[in-house]
Amino acid sequence: MDLWLLLYKLILYSESVNGMNAGRKSLAEDKGPDVPAAVPTDASSSKDKAPEPSLVLLDKSQPTVSDLQKKDARYQEKRDAALVLCRAKSD
């Protein structure tokens, strides 16, 4: 039981140090895609409007979908490792 508590605290500490525990949200709560979808236009309307910019700037303070997936994968790996160690200790 003491090993489980130690591993649990270690995981929580490492997440808080890395800034991962501050506002954890699941991938389902993501507010949408990082890049807005392109809207197809026909030839007649493209003459009337200015051309769309070909460069999209991302706000680096906001995590991307891949950042959230990597963070979730790291969390699961740490959790699985802690469970394996606890099971090995209890056997």
C-alpha positions in Angstrom: 0.0 0.0 0.0 2.8 2.4 0.8 4.4 1.8 -2.7 1.1 2.6 -4.3 0.8 5.9 -2.5 4.4 6.7 -3.3 3.9 6.0 -7.0 0.7 8.0 -7.1 2.4 11.0 -5.5 5.3 10.7 -7.9 2.9 10.8 -10.9 1.1 13.8 -9.5 4.3 15.6 -8.7 5.8 15.0 -12.1 2.6 16.3 -13.8 2.5 19.4 -11.7 6.2 20.1 -12.3 5.7 19.7 -16.1 2.6 21.9 -16.0 0.3 19.1 -17.1 -2.0 19.1 -14.1 -3.0 22.7 -14.2 -6.0 22.5 -16.6 -6.2 18.9 -17.7 -9.1 18.3 -20.1 -9.9 15.3 -22.2 -9.6 15.2 -26.0 -13.3 15.2 -26.3 -13.5 18.6 -24.8 -11.2 20.1 -27.4 -12.8 23.2 -28.9 -12.1 22.3 -32.5 -9.5 21.8 -35.2 -6.3 23.9 -35.1 -6.6 24.9 -38.8 -9.9 26.3 -40.1 -11.5 24.3 -42.9 -11.0 25.7 -46.4 -14.2 26.8 -48.2 -14.3 25.9 -51.9 -15.2 28.8 -54.1 -16.2 28.9 -57.7 -14.3 30.9 -60.4 -16.7 33.9 -60.6 -16.6 34.7 -56.9 -12.8 34.4 -56.6 -12.4 37.5 -58.9 -14.5 39.6 -56.5 -12.7 38.7 -53.3 -9.1 39.0 -52.2 -7.1 35.8 -52.2 -7.0 33.7 -49.0 -3.7 33.8 -47.1 -1.7 30.6 -47.6 -0.1 30.7 -44.1 -2.0 29.9 -40.9 -0.5 31.1 -37.6 -1.1 29.0 -34.5 -1.2 30.4 -31.0 1.6 28.7 -29.2 -0.1 29.3 -25.8 -2.9 27.0 -26.9 -2.2 23.2 -27.2 -2.8 21.6 -30.5 -4.6 18.3 -30.9 -1.3 16.4 -31.3 0.0 18.1 -28.1 -3.1 16.9 -26.2 -2.7 13.4 -27.6 1.0 13.2 -26.6 0.2 14.5 -23.1 -2.6 11.9 -22.7 -0.3 9.1 -24.0 2.4 10.2 -21.4 -0.2 10.2 -18.7 -1.4 6.7 -19.6 2.2 5.3 -19.7 2.9 6.7 -16.3 -0.3 5.3 -14.9 0.3 1.9 -16.5 3.8 1.7 -15.1 2.6 2.6 -11.6 -0.1 -0.1 -11.8 2.5 -2.7 -13.0 4.8 -1.9 -10.1 2.0 -2.0 -7.6 0.8 -5.4 -8.8 4.3 -6.7 -8.7 4.7 -5.5 -5.2 1.5 -7.1 -4.0 2.3 -10.5 -5.5 
